[in-house]
Amino acid sequence: MLMLTSYIRMRSRRLLVPVIISVIACWSVWAVYAPRTDPTASVGPSTYKSAFPLAWEHIHMFNGTGGAWYIPDDWIDDKRRQPTNILEAARLASRAAEADHLRQVDQSLIPLIVHQTWAVAQIDTWGTNVLSCVEKWLRYAVLGEYGSPMAYLFWDDDGMLAFVEEYEPDFVEPFITLFTPVERADIFRILVCKWFGGIYGDVDTEPLQHPAKWIRPLDVAPWTDPETEASWGQKPADGGSKDVRRPVRLLVGLEADTDPALDTYWRMGYSYPVQLTQWALASAPQHPALSRFMDDVQSEVDVIVNMTVHSGAGSTEIAQIHADPLTRTGPAAITAAVSRWLEEHVGLRWNAVTGLKDGGKSKLVADVLVLPITGFSPGRGQYGNMGSKPASDPDARLLHHAQGSWRHFDLKVELGKLCRTMFGLCRDWSKVPS
């Protein structure tokens, strides 16, 4: 049996050679003949204004410091004291939402405040695919389509840095010097939800339902872990009366849902069999799982500083070598923080939140609601479906269009993906373009 296994692995490596040659050939042809036109180059200002009127008015033409914002009129008690910068706007919106449950996501204490970020507010420098998504967020926020109006906060790079300087002053230097731009955006989304609460969505995410209705009574219903028989979810009130509590303070969704007994997850490029996405999340202010995420990020900073001391190299240089937005600050990092917090504080067996065996049900554990893969990742194809239903399914809250501005073609990354998927090799190859 051992000889047969060795023979199969040897044959797999031999088969990999022609595959590599084919990929290199395809890449060479693509590099020569691929179009290099900018899809937005021929779009003029008048087109942007007519095609994306809300983004044009409330972001591009907005005269604010640190980004742009929209706050419903009835959220502002004193109309004479309008915010002058994005931090003031965030504080005002957070206080207003805390004071009224109608300004919170149903079944939760999560404020109806949408946070998004991009380098600059000049939308004529953005791609039209991204703008279509942002326009839909604004339709829900400004027009209140299919629900109540919401506050909307767009943070540019200056606003993001001003926020960190004010709310995490001890973290400013490592934030700037030790993390890449995409990692800083990853960290920011956690911090802004931690301090102000709200709903974060990447600019290439499209809300499919009004966020006020993202959580339904069925999502917080009791459920049982079939392995440990531990029970979770919202329990009925004493005496059998209707429970009117608002149990959810953190809302997250799965991007990977695989059998932990198999190697499927790492062949597909995930770090965990059951893994959270980070292109969307929502939280009430000061959720401890988000603080746990920041504790883990600080531990990463400490590792870099320690390596600097022992190697003699610069901390920025070492940080760039080890930069990895997927594991340091992205989906793997938020999965580690939330899962370990739940395991340590309430005794959850993390893999119990899978939706593979129950048709994709939401799982409420303590005050954390985990949506099934359809929640934030609907419409996946046949390969790697993992229980994902179409974007038209009632369980689909948001669609990620995966524009991936930080990603670009990297031959080694693509070969590693092919090697893992087809042959079960190359597990430790980097998934991040150099």
N, C-alpha and C positions, 0 to 999 in steps of 0.2 A: 504493500500500500504506500509506503514511504517513497519507494522508487517511482511509483506511478505519479504521485504528487509532484515530485521533483521534475519528472518528465513533462508534465503539463505546464508547470511554471516556466521551464526552459523553452517549450514551444511557444508560450505566450510572449516571452521576451523576443523570440525570433519573429513572431508575427507583428510585433510592435514596430520593427524596423521599416517594413513597407508602408505601414500606416503613417509613420513620421514623415517619410518621404512624400507621401501623398498630400499630407497637410501642408508641408513646406511648399510644395508645388502650387497648391490652391491659394495659399497666402501670397505667393509671388505674383500669380495672375491677378489676384484681387488688388494688390498694391499698385500694379501697373494700370489697371483699367477701372478701378473704383472711382466714381465721381467725387469731386472735391468741392462741389458747390455748397454754399451756405443756404439752407432751406428758407432762411428768413431774409436773405439779402435783397430780394426784390419787393419786400413788403414795406410800404411807406407808412408814415405817421397816421395818415387819414385812415388807412386800412386797419391799423391797430385800434384806433379810436372807435371805429364802427364794429369791428369784429369782437373786441373785448372791452366794451364800454365801462364795465365796473372796475376792471383792473386799471384801465386808463385813468378813470376819475379818482379812485380811492388809493392807488399806489403810485402810478407814474406822475400824475399831476399834483399829488398831495405834497403840501409844504410842511414837512415835519423833520425833526431831528432824530436820527437813529432808525429811521424806517417810516412806516405809515400805519395808520390805525383807523378803525371805524368802531364807534361805541354808540349803541342805540340811544336816542334822545332821552328816553325815560329811565335810563341808567344813570343819568347825570342830574344830580339835584340842583346844583348851581350852574346854570348855563353860562354864566359870566366867567367861570373859572375853567376854561378848557385846558387840556394837557398841552404842554409845550414841547415835550419829547416823549419818546416811546416808553421810558421807564415810568413817567407820571401816568401815561395812558394805561399801562399794565396794572399799576397799583389801583387806579380808579376802577378799572373793570373788575379786578379781583374782589375788591371790597363790595362793589355793587352786586356781583353774582352771589357772594356769600350771604347777602342780606335777603335773598328771595329765591325760594326753591324753583320758581318758574324760570329762573335763569341758570338752571343746572340740568344736566342730563338726567332723564327719567331713571328712577331706581338708584340714584347716586348723589354724591355730594360734589361731583365734578362740574366746575363752572363751564358755561357755554361760551368759552373764549377760545378762538382758533389762533394757533401760533404757526407761522411759517417763516422761512428764512431763505435768503439768497444774497449774493454779494452786494448787489445794488438794486435800487428801485426803478431803474430805467427799463421799462418792460420791452422797449424796442431793441434791447440787446438779448432778450430771452428767445427761446424757441417757441414756436406757435403751439406745439404739443403741450408744453408746460403751461402756457397761458390758458389753454382750454380748461385745464384742470383747476387753475387758480380762479378762473372766472366762475366755475361752478361752486367753489367754496364761498365766493363772494355773493353768489345768488342766494345761497342758504343764509349767509350772515346778514347782508344788507336788505335783501328783499323778503327774507323770512319764508322762502318757498317751502311749503309743506311743513311749516313749524314756526317757532318764534324766532325773531331776529337774534343774532348773536354778536358779540364783540369779535373783531378781527384785528390781529396784530401782525404786521409784516416787519420782520427784523432784518435790517441790512448788516453788513459786517461791522460798521461803526456802532450800531445799536447793540449788537451782540457783545462786542468788547466792553462797551460802557456798562452793560448789565453785569458781566463777570467782575469788572472793577468794583462795582458797588456792592454786589451780593456775595462774591467769593474773592475778596481782595488777596488772600494768601495764595490763591491758585492762579493769579494772573500770569506770573512769569512762566511757570510750566505750561500753562494753556497756550501761550504764544510761541514758546521756543521748542517744546517737546512733542507737539502734536501737529499732524498735517491738517490742512483746511477741512477735509472731510471728517477727520476725527474731531475737530473742534465743533463742527456742526452736530455730530453725534452727541457730544458732551452737552452742548447748549440745550438740545431738546429735553434732556433729562433735567437740567438745572432750571429751565424756565417752567417746566411742569412742577418741579419741586417747590419753587418759591411762589409762583402765582397760581398754579393749577391751570387746567384747561386741556384742550385737545391739540395735539401736535400731528401734522401731516406733511410729509415731504411735498414739494411743489409739483412733483409728478404723480401725486395721488389724486384720485377722483372720488369724491364722496358720492355714494350711490343712494344714501338715505340721509335725511336730516339728522345730524348728530344727537339732537335732543331725544330721538327715538331709537338710538343704537342699543339700548338695554331694555328688554321686555321682561315682564314677570316670569316667563318661563325660563329665562336665562339665569335667574337667581334661585331656581327651585332646588330642593334637596336632591342630593345624589350620593352614591356610595362607591367607594373604591372596592372593586371586586376582589382584590388580593388581600387587603388589610381589613376590609369591612368597616373602615372608618367612614363616618358620614359627614358630609359637608353641605354647603348651601344655606339659604335663608330658612330658619325654622319658624313654624307658625307661632303667633303670639300666644301668651298664656290664656287659657280659657277658650281657645279655638277661634278667637275673634280675628278679623282681618288685620294682618300685620302691615302697618303703613310706614315702617322704617325705610330708610334709604341706605342700603347696605354696602354699596360699591364705592370705594375710594381710589381704586386703581383698575384701569381697563387695558388689557393687553391682548394680542392675537397671535396665533401660531402661523409660522411660515413653513415649518417642517413638521411632519407627523408620520413617523415610521416605526416599525417594530424594533424595540431595543435589542432583541435577540439576534438581529441580523446586522450585516455591515452596510445596509442600504444607505444609511444617513451619511456616512463619510464618503461613500462612492459618489453620492450626489453633491458633495462639497459642504455638508453641514457639520457643525461641531458637536451637536447633540441630536439624539434620535427624535426628541420632542423639543423644538426650538422656537423661540419667539421672534417675531419680526420687530424691526425698530423704525420702519418707515411710517408707522403710525402708533400712537399710544395716547392715553388720556389719564389724568390724575387729579385728585383733590390736592390742595397745597400740603406740603410736608409729609408725603407718604414715606415711611421708613425704608421701603424697598428701594426707593430712588436714592436715599442717603447711602444705602448699602452699595449701590452702583458707584457713587462717588468715592466711597471708601476703597473700592477695588481699583478705581482709576488712580487714587493717591498711592496705592501700593505699587502700581506700575511706575509712577514717578519715582518712588523710593528705589525701585530696582534699577532704573536708568541712572540715578544719582550714584548708587553704589557701584555700578559698572564703570561710571566715569572715574571714580576715585581709584579703582583698581587697574584700569586700563591706561589711564593718562590721556585718553581721547576726549574730545569735547562732548558735552551732554547732548547738544543738538545733533551732532553727527551720529552718535549712538542711537538716539531716538529715531532718526530717519532710517537707519538700518533695520530697526525692529518695528517700524511703523506697519500696522495692520488694522485697517478700519473694520474688518470683519470680526476679529477676536478681541482687540484691545478696547474698542468702544462701541462696536456695532451689535448685531444680533446675538452673537455668542456671549458678549459681555452683559447685555441686559437679561439674557436667559440665566446666566450664572447668578446674577444679583437677585432676581426675583425668585428663582427656584430655591436657592440656598436660604434666603430669608424665610420663605414658607416652610422649608424643611426644619429649620432651626427653631422657629417661633411657634408654629402650630402643628408640626409633625407630619406635613404632607409628604407622600411619596410622589415625587414630581411627575414621573411617567404616567401617573393615574389621570392626568389631565388630557390624555390622548382622546381624539374623537374617532379613531379608527373602528372601534368596536360598538359604538352606540349611534352610528349615523351622523356624528358630528354635533354633539351637544356642547353648549357652553358649560363651564365649570366655575362656580363661585367657591372660593376658599378664603375663609376669614373675610376681608374686605377687598380681595383681589378677584376680579372676574377675568377668566381666560376664555377668549372666543375661539371657536374651532377654526380650522384653516380657511373655511369659506368666509369668515368674518372680514379679514383684511387681505386675503389672498385668493379670491375667487377666480374662476375661469382658467385654471391651469389646464394644460393639454393632457393628453393621454399618458405620456411619459412623465413620471414624477407627480402624478395627480394627488396622491395622498388623501383622498377624500374631498378634494376641492370641487364645489358645485359651481354652476354657471354664475356669471355676474348678475343675472336676472333673478337668482334665487333670493327669497326673503331673508336668508341668513347673511347675505353679502352686504356689508356696510360700506366698504371702500375698495377701490380697485387701484392697484399699483401698476403704473405704466412702464416702470423700470427704465427710465431714460439714462440713469447711471452716468452722470457727468464726470465722475471720478474714474470710471472704467475706460480702458482702451485696449486695443488688441495687443496681446503679449503672447508670443509663440510658446514660451515655456509654460505659461499658465494654461493655455489651450491644450497643449500636449498633456499636461498633468491631469486636466479634466477628462480627456479621452482615455488616458491610462487608468485612472481610477474607475471610470464607468465601465469600460470594456474588460479590463483584466484584473481589477481589484488590487492594483499596485499604485505606487507613487502617492501614498496617503499623506505624506508629510511635505509634499511639494507645495510651494506657496500658491495661494489663490489670488494674490494681489499683484497687479501689473507693476513692473519695476519702473 
